[in-house]
Every structure is written in structure tokens, then in C-alpha cells.
Amino acid sequence: MKVKEVIEIIEKWAPPGVAWDRDNVGLQIGNTENPVSRVLLSLDVSENVVNYATENNFNLIISHHPLFFFPVKKIQFNSDTKSKIIKKLIENNISVFSAHTNLDFTKEGVSYQLAKKLGLSKIQFLHNIADKQYKLVVFVPSEFKDKVANAIFEAGGGIIGEYEKCSFEIKGTGTFQGSEKSNPVIGTKQNFEKVEEIRLEVLVDNWKLNGVIKALISSHPYEEPAYDIYVLKNSNVNYGEGAIGELNAPMKIKDFLELVASKLKIPAIRYAKGKSARIKKVAVCGGTCSSLVNEAISQNADAFVTADIKYHEFQDAEGKILFIDAGHYETENTVLPEVKRKLNEYAKSRKEKLTVKIYRQSTNPVNYYIKYKGEMK
């Protein structure tokens, strides 16, 4: 197996086109043609992670947080940690690939795994993203409709939620008159022609558009296929931020806090009190997602579990929702087992030998000092 094949597995699940524009996802360092037999999964690419990968002969590190989030202005091997990491990766021919906000925004990604870790069911996106889709309309002779439609579907068009090959058709009449230089498939040049055509409509994610257009043109019988592209403002049901679901049974606040602490293995939790005495409907978002608290409130969530909450954000949510800061590392690290599962599943289906291991030593820079222990107030 090569690096590029592993990347294809991850990016089919979490397309880079769905990531924030300012994010830096994808291959961070290395060669897509390099062979891979051992993959190390980690939330971060720290010096300890790279040392572990080197000592244990890993070919590829897959991280959630990008190795390069800000531009690297200098690489001085004897001066800073990032330069030392780069040097060691290159010397040992270890590639690094990162799936960050694209893994946050996809189904079964970071927030979905956090929701499952807390035992939620009926999981959906908390907030579906918009401005990431187009409607493609193409006009094609009736007898060629299936050929063109299948080409579009194969290129990734027509996916809505859990459904594929979604389209809409309207019969109509197309007209044209070719010039002396034309070579029409139907009718003759310089004659005014009328042809029974199908107006075929499909939704296309913006990062798939170029490939879909190429497939359309190559499968269409006309020299000059007629098609339209419409920018959509619809919420994309396939991708979103955060997740929301329900506990199997309502819980007391104390018991829910204990659940979060035990499942995520954290010794202390910062939180603001909400309005519900029992917790049933829960919103979650791995990492920095406090901006979604009003969305959680509007959907009648009793609690919202996320990270990196500021003082005034706690203050604004108080009395409205149980607002829990469960830690950045803790709320995102839950996705690594799912990455491992998908890679192992693919390797097994291809009868490829691939060792996938999760880095078990924490890369979390945040530590806890607990002075007082006892009943919550």
C-alpha cells in the first residue's frame, strides 16, 4: 500500500474541500508514492510522537492537528522543536498526513465519535454547513440520459444524506442550428433542429464540481453540451459542525458530569449551570466550538459538551444550558479509534498487510492540579 492510497481512504470519508478555508489539511510532509506498512495515529505531531514513530519503524503518521498550521519562516535544525521534527521526519522518510476540520465536519467524524463516547443515540449534526454545494443542470437527448447520469454519479454527483444517484428529470424540447464547421450527432449542419431532451438536475459538492463536469462532457453526445451551474445556499445534509443526540434515560446533573469525566478520563470539569434538573438531550462538539452554544440552546439541548470556553461565554450560557468544558484534547482524541477501524477495514478488504497503532501517550499540554475533592456545590 502507498501513502496516496491511505490518503484516498481518509479523504473519501472526510473530503479536504469541506474543511475551513484557512485550515491546512492533507499531506504535510513526505511522498505520496512511498510504501506504507505501519501507520501511527496521534492527535498532534509532537517531538515525542516522531521519536516513537522513528524507534518503531512507522512509515506514516496521521494526525488530527496539522504539523504546519502557520507558515514556517525558518528551519534551523539546532534551534527549535519544529525544525528538529522536520529534520527527523525527512531523515527517516516518514510521511505526515493531517485531517483536521474536514474530520470535524464529516459524519462519523470527531463530534459523532464524541457523542457515541458519551452514549448518545439518534445522533445528527448540530449545525449543517452551507455554501458548499452547486446544482448542476444538463440538457441531454433522451436516449443518452442514462449514460450521462451514470457518469455524473460515478464522479460523485447526486449524493444527499444517505442516498446516492439522486436526480430530477424533466422532458422538453431542445433546439439548435449548427454552423458550417459543426458536426452534429443529431440532424444536419446549418439546419434548424428540434430534439426531445431531458433536463437532468443533480446536487454536487463544490470540491467535486470539476470532476463531475469532465465526466459530463466526456459522456455527452453533443459537441457543445448545454449545462448550467447554480450556487446554492442550502444547508448541506452531508456535512456539519458538532452533533446532537439523546441519552437512553434522563440523568441528574451530577451523574452526567461524572459520566463525562469518566468517559473522557478527565479529573476536573469546568461548567456553567443550566436550567434543566435532568439531562436528556445533549449537544457536543469536539475542540473549540463555544460559538455553537446558541444553536444547542435553540434545539432545546439540556447540555452542551465542548472545549476552550471563555469566562464570558460561560456567563452568557448560565441558566440556559449546562455548558461543559471537557478539554480540547479529550473531546477530539475520541476520533482516533474510528480512523484506525476504517484503515484496518480497507486493508482487510484488499488483503493488504497494514499495522495501524494509536499513540497512547498523551500529547495534551494541559495538566490538572486538584486541590479539593468532594461533592459538587
PyMOL commands that set and color helices and strands:
alter all, ss='L'
color gray80, all
select helices_A, chain A and resi 3-13+16-18+47-55+81-91+101-104+110-117+142-154+206-219+253-264+290-298+311-317+328-349
alter helices_A, ss='H'
color red, helices_A
select strands_A, chain A and resi 26-29+38-42+60-63+95-98+121-130+133-141+168-177+192-205+226-231+235-252+270-272+278-288+303-307+322-325+355-358
alter strands_A, ss='S'
color yellow, strands_A
deselect
rebuild
show_as cartoon
